[in-house]
Amino acid sequence: MNVKVSISENKSLKLALRDVKKSFDKERLKTIRNQFLLFSEQFGQQWGISHSYMYI
């Protein structure tokens, strides 16, 4: 999964950091991952997806 956060040069650093933290909220990412895994079950598959959270 890709998590994208846009940071424009006109945006304050405080707001940019808030957006990054919000995007990488562990519960939010866990919910997205679970939705993705439930989707695979509709097709009779079980996708074993490991996860690593990183900011590049």
FIDREN-675468 format. One record per residue: x, y, z of N, C-alpha, C in turn. Coordinates in Angstrom, 2 decimals. Layout:
# residues N
<gulum n_X="X" n_Y="Y" n_Z="Z" ca_X="X" ca_Y="Y" ca_Z="Z" c_X="X" c_Y="Y" c_Z="Z"/>
...
***
This chain:
# residues 56
<gulum n_X="0.83" n_Y="-1.17" n_Z="0.00" ca_X="0.00" ca_Y="0.00" ca_Z="0.00" c_X="0.88" c_Y="1.23" c_Z="0.00"/>
<gulum n_X="0.48" n_Y="2.20" n_Z="-0.74" ca_X="1.16" ca_Y="3.49" ca_Z="-0.72" c_X="0.32" c_Y="4.49" c_Z="0.04"/>
<gulum n_X="0.96" n_Y="5.24" n_Z="0.88" ca_X="0.30" ca_Y="6.33" ca_Z="1.58" c_X="0.96" c_Y="7.60" c_Z="1.08"/>
<gulum n_X="0.17" n_Y="8.48" n_Z="0.52" ca_X="0.73" ca_Y="9.69" ca_Z="-0.06" c_X="0.23" c_Y="10.92" c_Z="0.69"/>
<gulum n_X="1.15" n_Y="11.84" n_Z="0.88" ca_X="0.82" ca_Y="13.12" ca_Z="1.51" c_X="1.50" c_Y="14.20" c_Z="0.70"/>
<gulum n_X="0.73" n_Y="15.14" n_Z="0.23" ca_X="1.35" ca_Y="16.23" ca_Z="-0.52" c_X="1.78" c_Y="17.34" c_Z="0.44"/>
<gulum n_X="2.94" n_Y="17.87" n_Z="0.16" ca_X="3.46" ca_Y="18.96" ca_Z="0.98" c_X="3.90" c_Y="20.07" c_Z="0.02"/>
<gulum n_X="3.12" n_Y="21.11" n_Z="-0.03" ca_X="3.49" ca_Y="22.23" ca_Z="-0.89" c_X="4.46" c_Y="23.13" c_Z="-0.15"/>
<gulum n_X="5.23" n_Y="23.88" n_Z="-0.91" ca_X="6.23" ca_Y="24.75" ca_Z="-0.27" c_X="5.59" c_Y="25.91" c_Z="0.48"/>
<gulum n_X="4.32" n_Y="26.20" n_Z="0.21" ca_X="3.63" ca_Y="27.28" ca_Z="0.91" c_X="3.00" c_Y="26.82" c_Z="2.22"/>
<gulum n_X="3.00" n_Y="25.53" n_Z="2.46" ca_X="2.37" ca_Y="24.99" ca_Z="3.66" c_X="3.33" c_Y="25.08" c_Z="4.85"/>
<gulum n_X="2.78" n_Y="25.41" n_Z="5.99" ca_X="3.65" ca_Y="25.51" ca_Z="7.17" c_X="4.13" c_Y="24.12" c_Z="7.57"/>
<gulum n_X="5.29" n_Y="24.07" n_Z="8.17" ca_X="5.88" ca_Y="22.80" ca_Z="8.60" c_X="4.98" c_Y="22.11" c_Z="9.62"/>
<gulum n_X="4.39" n_Y="22.87" n_Z="10.49" ca_X="3.52" ca_Y="22.30" ca_Z="11.52" c_X="2.33" c_Y="21.57" c_Z="10.89"/>
<gulum n_X="1.70" n_Y="22.19" n_Z="9.89" ca_X="0.57" ca_Y="21.55" ca_Z="9.21" c_X="1.02" c_Y="20.34" c_Z="8.39"/>
<gulum n_X="2.18" n_Y="20.44" n_Z="7.77" ca_X="2.70" ca_Y="19.32" ca_Z="6.98" c_X="2.96" c_Y="18.11" c_Z="7.87"/>
<gulum n_X="3.56" n_Y="18.32" n_Z="9.04" ca_X="3.82" ca_Y="17.22" ca_Z="9.97" c_X="2.53" c_Y="16.62" c_Z="10.49"/>
<gulum n_X="1.54" n_Y="17.46" n_Z="10.71" ca_X="0.23" ca_Y="16.96" ca_Z="11.16" c_X="-0.37" c_Y="16.02" c_Z="10.11"/>
<gulum n_X="-0.28" n_Y="16.42" n_Z="8.84" ca_X="-0.83" ca_Y="15.61" ca_Z="7.76" c_X="-0.10" c_Y="14.28" c_Z="7.62"/>
<gulum n_X="1.21" n_Y="14.30" n_Z="7.78" ca_X="2.00" ca_Y="13.07" ca_Z="7.69" c_X="1.62" c_Y="12.14" c_Z="8.84"/>
<gulum n_X="1.55" n_Y="12.67" n_Z="10.04" ca_X="1.18" ca_Y="11.84" ca_Z="11.20" c_X="-0.21" c_Y="11.25" c_Z="11.03"/>
<gulum n_X="-1.13" n_Y="12.05" n_Z="10.52" ca_X="-2.51" ca_Y="11.59" ca_Z="10.31" c_X="-2.54" c_Y="10.46" c_Z="9.27"/>
<gulum n_X="-1.77" n_Y="10.60" n_Z="8.21" ca_X="-1.75" ca_Y="9.59" ca_Z="7.15" c_X="-1.15" c_Y="8.28" c_Z="7.61"/>
<gulum n_X="-0.22" n_Y="8.33" n_Z="8.53" ca_X="0.45" ca_Y="7.13" ca_Z="9.01" c_X="-0.10" c_Y="6.64" c_Z="10.35"/>
<gulum n_X="-1.29" n_Y="7.07" n_Z="10.71" ca_X="-1.93" ca_Y="6.59" ca_Z="11.93" c_X="-2.08" c_Y="5.07" c_Z="11.83"/>
<gulum n_X="-1.55" n_Y="4.35" n_Z="12.81" ca_X="-1.53" ca_Y="2.88" ca_Z="12.78" c_X="-2.93" c_Y="2.28" c_Z="12.66"/>
<gulum n_X="-3.89" n_Y="2.82" n_Z="13.38" ca_X="-5.26" ca_Y="2.28" ca_Z="13.31" c_X="-5.85" c_Y="2.49" c_Z="11.92"/>
<gulum n_X="-5.59" n_Y="3.63" n_Z="11.34" ca_X="-6.09" ca_Y="3.93" ca_Z="9.98" c_X="-5.49" c_Y="2.96" c_Z="8.98"/>
<gulum n_X="-4.18" n_Y="2.73" n_Z="9.06" ca_X="-3.51" ca_Y="1.81" ca_Z="8.15" c_X="-3.98" c_Y="0.37" c_Z="8.36"/>
<gulum n_X="-4.21" n_Y="0.01" n_Z="9.61" ca_X="-4.71" ca_Y="-1.33" ca_Z="9.92" c_X="-6.10" c_Y="-1.54" c_Z="9.31"/>
<gulum n_X="-6.94" n_Y="-0.54" n_Z="9.38" ca_X="-8.29" ca_Y="-0.61" ca_Z="8.81" c_X="-8.22" c_Y="-0.78" c_Z="7.30"/>
<gulum n_X="-7.36" n_Y="-0.02" n_Z="6.64" ca_X="-7.20" ca_Y="-0.12" ca_Z="5.19" c_X="-6.70" c_Y="-1.51" c_Z="4.81"/>
<gulum n_X="-5.73" n_Y="-2.02" n_Z="5.54" ca_X="-5.19" ca_Y="-3.36" ca_Z="5.27" c_X="-6.26" c_Y="-4.42" c_Z="5.43"/>
<gulum n_X="-7.06" n_Y="-4.33" n_Z="6.49" ca_X="-8.13" ca_Y="-5.31" ca_Z="6.72" c_X="-9.18" c_Y="-5.26" c_Z="5.61"/>
<gulum n_X="-9.51" n_Y="-4.08" n_Z="5.12" ca_X="-10.45" ca_Y="-3.96" ca_Z="4.01" c_X="-9.90" c_Y="-4.65" c_Z="2.77"/>
<gulum n_X="-8.61" n_Y="-4.48" n_Z="2.52" ca_X="-7.95" ca_Y="-5.09" ca_Z="1.38" c_X="-7.99" c_Y="-6.62" c_Z="1.49"/>
<gulum n_X="-7.73" n_Y="-7.15" n_Z="2.70" ca_X="-7.75" ca_Y="-8.59" ca_Z="2.90" c_X="-9.16" c_Y="-9.16" c_Z="2.77"/>
<gulum n_X="-10.16" n_Y="-8.44" n_Z="3.25" ca_X="-11.55" ca_Y="-8.88" ca_Z="3.08" c_X="-11.94" c_Y="-8.92" c_Z="1.61"/>
<gulum n_X="-11.42" n_Y="-8.00" n_Z="0.83" ca_X="-11.67" ca_Y="-7.99" ca_Z="-0.61" c_X="-11.16" c_Y="-9.27" c_Z="-1.26"/>
<gulum n_X="-10.01" n_Y="-9.76" n_Z="-0.82" ca_X="-9.44" ca_Y="-10.98" ca_Z="-1.41" c_X="-10.33" c_Y="-12.19" c_Z="-1.13"/>
<gulum n_X="-11.00" n_Y="-12.20" n_Z="0.00" ca_X="-11.85" ca_Y="-13.33" ca_Z="0.36" c_X="-13.05" c_Y="-13.45" c_Z="-0.57"/>
<gulum n_X="-13.48" n_Y="-12.35" n_Z="-1.17" ca_X="-14.59" ca_Y="-12.39" ca_Z="-2.12" c_X="-14.26" c_Y="-13.26" c_Z="-3.33"/>
<gulum n_X="-12.97" n_Y="-13.44" n_Z="-3.60" ca_X="-12.51" ca_Y="-14.21" ca_Z="-4.75" c_X="-11.94" c_Y="-15.56" c_Z="-4.33"/>
<gulum n_X="-12.22" n_Y="-15.95" n_Z="-3.08" ca_X="-11.77" ca_Y="-17.24" ca_Z="-2.60" c_X="-10.27" c_Y="-17.32" c_Z="-2.38"/>
<gulum n_X="-9.64" n_Y="-16.19" n_Z="-2.14" ca_X="-8.19" ca_Y="-16.15" ca_Z="-1.94" c_X="-7.89" c_Y="-15.61" c_Z="-0.55"/>
<gulum n_X="-6.71" n_Y="-15.95" n_Z="-0.09" ca_X="-6.21" ca_Y="-15.36" ca_Z="1.16" c_X="-4.84" c_Y="-14.77" c_Z="0.86"/>
<gulum n_X="-4.79" n_Y="-13.48" n_Z="0.86" ca_X="-3.53" ca_Y="-12.80" ca_Z="0.57" c_X="-2.79" c_Y="-12.56" c_Z="1.88"/>
<gulum n_X="-1.67" n_Y="-13.22" n_Z="2.04" ca_X="-0.85" ca_Y="-12.99" ca_Z="3.22" c_X="0.05" c_Y="-11.80" c_Z="2.96"/>
<gulum n_X="-0.33" n_Y="-10.68" n_Z="3.46" ca_X="0.41" ca_Y="-9.45" ca_Z="3.19" c_X="1.14" c_Y="-9.01" c_Z="4.45"/>
<gulum n_X="2.45" n_Y="-8.98" n_Z="4.36" ca_X="3.21" ca_Y="-8.40" ca_Z="5.46" c_X="3.16" c_Y="-6.89" c_Z="5.30"/>
<gulum n_X="3.47" n_Y="-6.19" n_Z="6.33" ca_X="3.38" ca_Y="-4.74" ca_Z="6.25" c_X="4.57" c_Y="-4.08" c_Z="6.92"/>
<gulum n_X="5.02" n_Y="-3.03" n_Z="6.30" ca_X="6.08" ca_Y="-2.19" ca_Z="6.85" c_X="5.66" c_Y="-0.75" c_Z="6.64"/>
<gulum n_X="5.70" n_Y="0.01" n_Z="7.69" ca_X="5.35" ca_Y="1.42" ca_Z="7.58" c_X="6.64" c_Y="2.23" c_Z="7.49"/>
<gulum n_X="6.72" n_Y="3.06" n_Z="6.47" ca_X="7.91" ca_Y="3.89" ca_Z="6.31" c_X="7.54" c_Y="5.19" c_Z="5.63"/>
<gulum n_X="8.36" n_Y="6.15" n_Z="5.82" ca_X="8.20" ca_Y="7.44" ca_Z="5.18" c_X="9.42" c_Y="7.68" c_Z="4.31"/>
<gulum n_X="9.16" n_Y="7.86" n_Z="3.03" ca_X="10.28" ca_Y="8.07" ca_Z="2.09" c_X="10.26" c_Y="9.50" c_Z="1.61"/>
***
